[in-house]
Amino acid sequence: MVVEFDEFKYDADVREGLKNKELLANPVFEIIIDDNLVRTLRSEKGVGFFRQSFDFRSFPFDRQKLIIRIKTGVGNYPTSNLEDNKEIGSLTLISPESGVFLNLEKFLDPKINKLKAWDIPKNGITVISKNLSENRYDIFTEKTEFVTENVLDIEITIERNFQHYLWKIMLPVFLILCVAWYVLWIPTEKYEARLNTSIIALLALIAYNFVFQDDIPKLEYLTDMDKFILLSYIFCCIPVFLSIAFSKFISKNQNKVMKINKIIKIWGGAIYLLLTAQIFYMG
């Protein structure tokens, strides 16, 4: 059996394994004879970093799935046998022992779970045995054969702890937007005070964006967080545009300007909340 560790980082400070140069207290690879059966045991301890394809469209309220795949390294051949080269079929399967399920249940304990930024929901871990099919080229027979291989998938569903993004990003952005939006309650004839306040709020939002930009994944598509920030920018610019427009027409028709301002300050906030709800709950 072949166990593939598709890692991109190997930390010698917290890891015990074959690639670790530190002196190990326990053996990494053992051969055990049990009831006339030879068993091999490969053990690794520590924190590993694995590549995984994630979909961050619902970030920061996203749910991801970690898949650890264990392969036999041996295909199932319908007309050949790898042990004695006879023209009969060969089948290799992976059957997990009960210890696998017990250790996975222990992983649900927050004290053991090292994924501090994530939670594992109840029944979030499953073990699935499946067959993969593909065409493989044999360099010895120089033929392409259709091969199936039995693999064991350990699927761990994780949910992001969103409190950090809620209190340190979304709430401050919303408060800055409130400052910009409340200029609509300043009398329309004081357009200079309205314009100065709304511009300062817009600049504050732009400056705060540089504070949290490293906490947001940089992707080719928009996440829910990106849509929320973009929506906040748009609504933060509206008071600026209104202040400029009202400064031009306030002397001509003040009553009409006050009526438009009243409609926008009430319905604009309602529209913003509805669009925000649609982003995070219906997106």
C-alpha positions in Angstrom: 0.0 0.0 0.0 1.2 3.5 -0.8 0.3 6.5 1.4 0.7 9.8 -0.5 1.5 12.9 1.6 0.8 15.7 -0.9 2.3 18.4 1.3 3.9 21.7 0.6 5.4 22.4 4.0 7.2 20.1 6.4 7.9 21.7 9.8 10.7 20.0 11.7 9.9 21.8 14.9 6.5 20.2 15.3 6.7 17.1 13.1 8.0 13.6 13.7 8.5 11.6 10.6 10.9 10.2 8.1 11.9 13.6 6.7 12.6 15.0 10.2 16.3 15.4 11.0 15.7 15.6 14.7 16.4 12.6 16.9 13.2 10.6 17.4 12.1 9.1 20.6 9.7 6.6 18.9 10.3 4.7 15.7 8.6 6.0 12.5 8.5 2.7 10.6 7.9 -0.7 12.3 7.5 -4.3 11.1 5.4 -6.4 13.3 4.6 -10.2 13.1 1.1 -10.8 14.4 -0.4 -14.3 14.2 1.9 -15.3 11.3 1.0 -12.1 9.5 3.6 -9.4 8.8 2.3 -6.0 9.5 4.0 -2.7 8.6 3.3 0.4 10.6 4.2 3.9 9.4 3.6 6.7 11.9 3.8 10.5 11.7 3.0 13.0 14.4 2.7 16.8 14.3 1.0 19.4 12.2 0.9 18.9 8.4 0.0 21.4 5.7 -1.8 19.9 2.7 -3.0 21.3 -0.6 -6.7 21.4 -1.0 -9.0 23.0 -3.6 -11.5 25.2 -1.8 -14.5 27.3 -3.0 -14.5 30.6 -1.2 -17.5 32.1 -2.8 -19.4 32.1 0.6 -16.4 33.5 2.5 -16.4 34.2 5.5 -19.5 32.0 6.2 -18.2 29.2 4.1 -18.0 25.4 4.7 -15.2 23.4 3.2 -14.4 19.7 2.9 -11.0 18.2 3.6 -10.3 15.0 1.8 -7.5 12.6 2.8 -7.1 9.9 0.2 -5.3 6.7 0.9 -4.4 4.7 -2.2 -3.3 1.1 -2.5 -0.9 1.9 -5.3 -2.0 -1.3 -7.0 -4.7 -1.4 -9.6 -7.4 -4.1 -10.1 -6.7 -5.9 -13.3 -9.4 -8.2 -14.9 -7.0 -10.4 -16.9 -3.7 -10.4 -15.0 -2.3 -11.2 -11.6 0.7 -9.3 -10.2 1.7 -12.0 -7.8 2.3 -15.0 -10.2 1.7 -13.4 -13.6 -1.2 -15.7 -14.3 -3.9 -14.5 -16.7 -6.5 -14.3 -14.0 -7.9 -11.2 -12.4 -6.4 -9.6 -9.3 -8.3 -7.4 -6.8 -6.8 -5.2 -4.0 -9.0 -3.5 -1.5 -8.6 -1.3 1.5 -10.6 -2.2 4.6 -10.3 0.3 7.5 -10.1 -1.1 11.0 -12.2 0.2 13.9 -9.3 2.2 15.2 -9.6 4.6 12.3 -13.2 5.6 13.3 -12.3 5.9 17.0 -9.4 8.3 16.3 -11.6 10.3 14.0 -14.2 10.7 16.7 -11.5 11.9 19.1 -10.5 14.5 16.5 -13.9 16.2 17.0 -12.7 17.3 20.5 -11.7 21.0 20.3 -8.7 20.2 22.5 -7.4 17.8 19.9 -8.5 19.6 16.8 -5.7 21.9 15.6 -7.8 23.8 13.2 -8.4 26.7 15.5 -10.0 28.9 12.7 -12.4 26.2 11.9 -15.1 24.1 13.6 -15.9 20.5 12.8 -19.7 19.9 13.0 -21.3 16.8 14.5 -21.1 13.9 11.9 -18.7 16.0 10.0 -16.2 13.2 9.4 -17.0 10.3 7.1 -14.9 7.4 5.7 -15.7 6.3 2.2 -14.3 3.4 0.2 -14.6 3.9 -3.6 -13.2 2.7 -6.8 -11.4 5.0 -9.3 -11.2 4.0 -13.0 -8.7 5.3 -15.5 -6.5 4.2 -18.4 -2.9 3.5 -17.5 0.1 2.8 -19.6 2.3 -0.1 -18.6 6.0 0.6 -19.5 6.8 -3.2 -19.4 4.0 -4.5 -21.6 3.9 -1.2 -23.6 0.1 -1.4 -23.5 -2.7 0.8 -22.2 -5.0 -0.9 -19.8 -8.3 0.1 -18.2 -7.6 -0.1 -14.5 -9.7 0.4 -11.4 -8.2 1.1 -8.1 -9.7 1.0 -4.6 -9.1 4.1 -2.5 -10.1 5.2 1.0 -11.3 8.8 1.4 -11.5 10.4 4.8 -13.7 13.4 4.4 -13.7 16.1 7.1 -16.3 18.9 6.8 -15.2 22.1 8.4 -17.0 25.4 9.1 -15.1 28.7 9.4 -15.2 30.6 12.6 -16.5 33.9 11.2 -16.5 35.9 14.4 -13.1 37.5 13.5 -14.4 38.8 10.2 -17.8 39.8 11.6 -16.5 42.0 14.5 -13.2 43.2 13.0 -14.1 43.8 9.4 -17.8 43.9 8.7 -18.9 45.9 11.7 -16.3 48.6 11.3 -17.1 48.9 7.6 -20.8 49.2 8.5 -20.1 51.9 11.1 -18.0 54.0 8.7 -20.9 53.7 6.2 -23.3 54.9 8.9 -21.2 58.0 9.4 -21.3 58.7 5.7 -25.0 58.0 5.4 -26.0 60.2 8.4 -24.9 63.3 6.6 -28.3 63.1 4.9 -29.8 64.2 8.3 -27.7 67.4 8.1 -29.9 70.3 6.7 -29.6 70.4 2.9 -28.5 74.0 2.8 -25.4 73.1 4.8 -24.0 71.3 1.8 -20.3 72.1 2.7 -20.6 70.3 6.0 -22.4 67.4 4.3 -19.8 67.1 1.6 -16.8 67.3 4.0 -18.3 64.7 6.3 -19.2 62.2 3.5 -15.7 62.6 1.9 -14.0 62.0 5.2 -16.1 58.8 5.7 -15.2 57.6 2.2 -11.5 58.2 2.8 -11.8 56.4 6.1 -13.3 53.4 4.4 -10.6 53.3 1.8 -7.9 53.6 4.5 -9.5 50.8 6.6 -9.5 48.6 3.5 -5.7 48.5 3.6 -5.9 47.3 7.2 -7.8 44.1 6.6 -6.8 43.4 3.0 -4.4 40.6 4.0 -7.3 38.8 5.8 -9.3 38.4 2.6 -8.4 35.8 0.0 -7.2 37.2 -3.3 -9.2 35.3 -5.9 -10.3 35.8 -9.5 -13.9 35.8 -8.4 -15.9 37.8 -5.9 -16.6 36.3 -2.5 -19.5 37.3 -0.3 -17.2 39.5 1.7 -15.9 41.2 -1.5 -19.5 41.9 -2.6 -20.3 43.4 0.9 -17.3 45.7 0.8 -18.0 46.7 -2.8 -21.7 47.4 -1.9 -20.5 49.5 1.1 -18.3 51.6 -1.2 -21.1 52.3 -3.6 -23.5 53.4 -0.8 -20.7 55.4 0.8 -20.3 57.3 -2.4 -24.0 58.2 -2.7 -23.9 60.9 0.0 -20.9 62.5 -1.8 -22.8 62.6 -5.1 -26.0 63.9 -3.4 -24.1 66.7 -1.6 -22.5 67.9 -4.9 -25.8 67.7 -6.7 -27.8 69.4 -4.0 -25.3 72.3 -3.8 -26.2 73.1 -7.4 -30.0 73.0 -7.1 -30.5 74.1 -3.5 -30.9 77.8 -4.4 -33.4 77.0 -7.2 -35.8 74.5 -5.6 -35.1 73.8 -1.9 -38.4 72.1 -1.2 -37.8 69.5 -4.0 -34.2 68.9 -2.8 -35.5 68.3 0.8 -38.1 65.9 -0.5 -35.6 63.9 -2.5 -33.2 63.9 0.4 -35.9 62.5 2.7 -36.8 59.7 0.3 -33.2 58.6 -0.2 -32.2 58.6 3.4 -35.1 56.3 4.3 -35.2 54.0 1.4 -31.5 54.0 0.7 -30.7 52.4 4.0 -33.5 49.8 3.6 -32.2 48.9 0.2 -28.6 48.5 1.5 -29.8 46.1 4.3 -31.9 44.1 1.8 -28.9 43.8 -0.6 -26.6 42.8 2.2 -29.1 40.1 3.4 -29.3 38.8 -0.2 -25.5 38.5 -0.5 -25.0 36.5 2.7 -28.3 34.5 2.9 -29.4 34.1 -0.8 -26.1 34.2 -2.6 
